[in-house]
Amino acid sequence: MPFSSIGIPGLILILLIALIIFGPSKLPELGRAFGRTLSEFKASTRGLVSGDEKPDEKDAPSASADKK
């Protein structure tokens, strides 16, 4: 079941259940933790993508250093 079919009523229901379970004082803390986790995931994904390109650049100078 794809998540795109949740819709607005489903999101409201999920938020109400979270409010009942965790209470209003914990929801901002949970939101911040979720935001930090998401940003760390994005940063590590960018690092992996850019990390694939960097070894090629690092290999080129070491190859020229080996020729000297």
Contacts in CASP RR format, 6 or more apart in sequence:
PFRMAT RR
TARGET T0000
AUTHOR 0000-0000-0000
METHOD contacts of the structure
MODEL  1
MPFSSIGIPGLILILLIALIIFGPSKLPELGRAFGRTLSEFKASTRGLVS
GDEKPDEKDAPSASADKK
6 14 0 8 1.000
18 27 0 8 1.000
18 30 0 8 1.000
19 27 0 8 1.000
22 30 0 8 1.000
END
